[in-house]
Amino acid sequence: MQLTEQDRKLVTLLQGDARISNQDLAERAGMSASACWRRVRALEEAGVIASYRAIVDPARAGLVFSAIVHVGLVRHEADHVSTFISRVAERPEVLECFATTGEADYHLHVVCRDKDAYNEFLDHFLFRLPGIAHVRTNLVLKEIKVHGAVPV
């Protein structure tokens, strides 16, 4: 889908406030409410707008431990990779998982209640996955920019 300037404006406004009413969105985008509704629906159907979510502050929800976990696999055997990906995707502590180049094969953003809960995550989950060669943890000391909008 080729995005028009109108589409870009709609996406930018929705990234700032997904709860905005269609009427307010249309007014801010300079279009009619019915045209706005049709464009937003088209953006959703095309997958440009993938979903709508509430953004929860982990610390205020009692999850004060946050880490970036670098994981390397022993070999890139298909079974190890698919097991790792499917099992990590199931874990609620893992907010994000990226396959990357460089020293680590995967980078995870993990949040937990505390250090003990993180150790349990490591001991009873991550270290038990087949094919794990190394795990390195970097503690998040301060969040500088999170949940950034996609620059359309």
Backbone hydrogen bonds in HBPLUS format (Angstrom, degrees):
<---DONOR---> <-ACCEPTOR-->    atom                        ^
c    i                          cat <-CA-CA->   ^        H-A-AA   ^      H-
h    n   atom  resd res      DA  || num        DHA   H-A  angle D-A-AA Bond
n    s   type  num  typ     dist DA aas  dist angle  dist       angle   num
A0008-ARG N   A0004-THR O   2.95 MM   4  6.27 160.0  2.00 152.0 157.2     1
A0009-LYS N   A0005-GLU O   2.99 MM   4  6.23 152.8  2.07 144.0 151.1     2
A0010-LEU N   A0006-GLN O   2.97 MM   4  6.28 160.2  2.01 149.5 154.6     3
A0011-VAL N   A0007-ASP O   2.87 MM   4  6.12 168.4  1.89 159.3 161.9     4
A0012-THR N   A0008-ARG O   2.92 MM   4  6.02 161.5  1.95 146.9 152.5     5
A0013-LEU N   A0009-LYS O   2.94 MM   4  6.12 164.2  1.97 151.3 155.4     6
A0014-LEU N   A0010-LEU O   2.90 MM   4  6.10 161.1  1.93 152.3 157.8     7
A0015-GLN N   A0011-VAL O   2.90 MM   4  6.06 148.2  2.00 146.7 155.1     8
A0016-GLY N   A0012-THR O   3.23 MM   4  6.47 140.0  2.40 140.1 149.9     9
A0016-GLY N   A0013-LEU O   3.17 MM   3  5.21 128.7  2.45  95.1 108.3    10
A0017-ASP N   A0013-LEU O   3.06 MM   4  6.36 143.3  2.20 143.7 154.1    11
A0020-ILE N   A0017-ASP O   3.33 MM   3  5.69 165.7  2.35 112.4 114.0    12
A0025-LEU N   A0021-SER O   2.89 MM   4  6.09 162.7  1.92 155.7 161.3    13
A0026-ALA N   A0022-ASN O   2.85 MM   4  5.97 160.8  1.89 147.8 152.9    14
A0027-GLU N   A0023-GLN O   3.01 MM   4  6.24 160.3  2.04 147.7 152.9    15
A0028-ARG N   A0024-ASP O   2.94 MM   4  6.14 166.0  1.96 152.2 155.7    16
A0029-ALA N   A0025-LEU O   2.93 MM   4  6.06 142.4  2.07 144.6 155.4    17
A0030-GLY N   A0026-ALA O   2.86 MM   4  5.92 112.3  2.33 137.7 154.3    18
A0031-MET N   A0026-ALA O   2.93 MM   5  5.09 169.3  1.94 143.1 146.4    19
A0030-GLY N   A0027-GLU O   3.15 MM   3  5.04 147.9  2.26  95.2 104.9    20
A0036-CYS N   A0032-SER O   2.90 MM   4  6.06 156.0  1.96 149.8 157.3    21
A0037-TRP N   A0033-ALA O   2.94 MM   4  6.11 163.0  1.97 148.5 152.6    22
A0038-ARG N   A0034-SER O   3.06 MM   4  6.28 161.3  2.10 145.7 150.4    23
A0039-ARG N   A0035-ALA O   2.96 MM   4  6.20 159.3  2.01 148.9 154.3    24
A0040-VAL N   A0036-CYS O   2.90 MM   4  6.12 167.9  1.91 160.1 163.2    25
A0041-ARG N   A0037-TRP O   2.95 MM   4  6.08 162.1  1.98 148.5 154.0    26
A0042-ALA N   A0038-ARG O   2.93 MM   4  6.14 153.2  2.00 144.6 152.0    27
A0043-LEU N   A0039-ARG O   2.87 MM   4  6.14 154.0  1.94 149.8 156.9    28
A0044-GLU N   A0040-VAL O   2.92 MM   4  6.21 150.6  2.01 149.5 157.6    29
A0045-GLU N   A0041-ARG O   2.90 MM   4  6.15 164.6  1.93 152.1 156.2    30
A0046-ALA N   A0042-ALA O   2.93 MM   4  6.05 147.4  2.04 143.8 152.5    31
A0048-VAL N   A0043-LEU O   3.00 MM   5  5.26 125.6  2.31 160.6 166.1    32
A0049-ILE N   A0043-LEU O   3.21 MM   6  5.70 167.1  2.22 117.7 119.9    33
A0047-GLY N   A0044-GLU O   3.00 MM   3  5.11 150.0  2.09 102.2 111.8    34
A0061-ALA N   A0057-ASP O   3.09 MM   4  6.31 127.3  2.38 145.2 160.1    35
A0061-ALA N   A0058-PRO O   3.01 MM   3  4.98 136.0  2.21  96.2 109.4    36
A0063-LEU N   A0058-PRO O   2.80 MM   5  4.98 161.1  1.84 148.2 141.9    37
A0062-GLY N   A0059-ALA O   3.04 MM   3  5.13 158.7  2.09 107.7 110.6    38
A0065-PHE N   A0112-CYS O   3.04 MM  47  5.07 159.4  2.09 155.8 152.9    39
A0112-CYS N   A0065-PHE O   2.84 MM  47  5.07 155.7  1.90 144.1 150.5    40
A0140-VAL N   A0066-SER O   2.86 MM  74  5.39 172.8  1.87 143.6 141.1    41
A0067-ALA N   A0110-VAL O   2.90 MM  43  5.33 158.0  1.95 156.2 162.2    42
A0110-VAL N   A0067-ALA O   2.91 MM  43  5.33 165.5  1.93 158.2 162.4    43
A0068-ILE N   A0138-ASN O   2.79 MM  70  5.17 163.8  1.82 156.5 160.4    44
A0138-ASN N   A0068-ILE O   2.86 MM  70  5.17 160.0  1.90 152.5 159.1    45
A0069-VAL N   A0108-LEU O   2.80 MM  39  4.97 161.1  1.84 144.4 150.7    46
A0108-LEU N   A0069-VAL O   2.82 MM  39  4.97 159.9  1.86 142.6 149.6    47
A0070-HIS N   A0136-ARG O   2.73 MM  66  5.02 169.6  1.74 160.4 161.5    48
A0136-ARG N   A0070-HIS O   2.85 MM  66  5.02 156.2  1.90 144.8 152.4    49
A0071-VAL N   A0106-TYR O   2.86 MM  35  5.13 170.9  1.87 151.3 153.8    50
A0105-ASP N   A0071-VAL O   2.87 MM  34  5.90 133.9  2.08 131.6 144.0    51
A0106-TYR N   A0071-VAL O   2.97 MM  35  5.13 154.4  2.04 151.4 156.1    52
A0072-GLY N   A0134-HIS O   2.89 MM  62  5.16 165.5  1.91 151.7 153.4    53
A0133-ALA N   A0072-GLY O   2.74 MM  61  5.38 161.3  1.78 143.4 146.9    54
A0134-HIS N   A0072-GLY O   3.25 MM  62  5.16 159.3  2.30 129.7 131.8    55
A0074-VAL N   A0131-GLY O   2.63 MM  57  5.16 156.9  1.68 143.8 151.4    56
A0081-VAL N   A0077-GLU O   2.99 MM   4  6.23 168.5  2.00 164.2 167.8    57
A0082-SER N   A0078-ALA O   2.92 MM   4  6.02 171.3  1.93 152.1 155.0    58
A0083-THR N   A0079-ASP O   2.94 MM   4  5.97 157.3  1.99 144.8 151.7    59
A0084-PHE N   A0080-HIS O   2.89 MM   4  5.99 164.9  1.91 148.2 152.9    60
A0085-ILE N   A0081-VAL O   2.95 MM   4  6.14 172.7  1.96 157.2 158.9    61
A0086-SER N   A0082-SER O   2.98 MM   4  6.05 168.5  2.00 147.0 150.7    62
A0087-ARG N   A0083-THR O   2.94 MM   4  5.93 164.5  1.96 153.1 157.9    63
A0088-VAL N   A0084-PHE O   2.93 MM   4  5.95 164.2  1.95 153.2 158.1    64
A0089-ALA N   A0085-ILE O   3.05 MM   4  6.07 155.8  2.11 144.2 150.9    65
A0090-GLU N   A0087-ARG O   3.19 MM   3  5.29 138.7  2.37  97.7 108.8    66
A0091-ARG N   A0088-VAL O   3.12 MM   3  5.37 149.4  2.21 107.4 116.0    67
A0094-VAL N   A0091-ARG O   3.25 MM   3  5.66 147.6  2.36 107.8 116.0    68
A0111-VAL N   A0093-GLU O   2.91 MM  18  5.23 156.4  1.96 144.4 149.9    69
A0095-LEU N   A0109-HIS O   2.75 MM  14  5.51 145.9  1.86 162.9 174.1    70
A0109-HIS N   A0096-GLU O   2.92 MM  13  5.11 159.0  1.96 139.4 142.4    71
A0098-PHE N   A0107-HIS O   2.88 MM   9  5.21 157.4  1.93 147.5 155.2    72
A0107-HIS N   A0098-PHE O   2.87 MM   9  5.21 151.4  1.96 146.2 155.8    73
A0100-THR N   A0105-ASP O   2.83 MM   5  5.34 163.8  1.86 133.0 138.4    74
A0118-TYR N   A0114-ASP O   3.07 MM   4  6.41 148.9  2.17 146.5 155.7    75
A0119-ASN N   A0115-LYS O   2.91 MM   4  6.22 157.6  1.96 151.9 157.7    76
A0120-GLU N   A0116-ASP O   2.99 MM   4  6.25 151.7  2.07 145.2 152.9    77
A0121-PHE N   A0117-ALA O   2.97 MM   4  6.23 151.2  2.06 141.6 149.3    78
A0122-LEU N   A0118-TYR O   2.91 MM   4  6.28 155.9  1.97 151.9 158.1    79
A0123-ASP N   A0119-ASN O   2.81 MM   4  5.98 178.0  1.81 158.0 157.8    80
A0124-HIS N   A0120-GLU O   2.85 MM   4  5.60 163.7  1.88 146.8 152.3    81
A0125-PHE N   A0121-PHE O   3.09 MM   4  5.36 124.4  2.41 126.2 134.8    82
A0126-LEU N   A0121-PHE O   3.08 MM   5  6.49 154.3  2.15 152.2 156.4    83
A0127-PHE N   A0122-LEU O   2.86 MM   5  5.66 172.7  1.86 156.2 157.6    84
A0128-ARG N   A0125-PHE O   3.03 MM   3  5.38 142.7  2.18 108.7 120.1    85
A0129-LEU N   A0126-LEU O   3.23 MM   3  5.56 165.3  2.25 111.0 115.5    86
A0152-VAL N   A0150-VAL O   2.82 MM   2  5.84 121.7  2.16 117.9 100.9    87
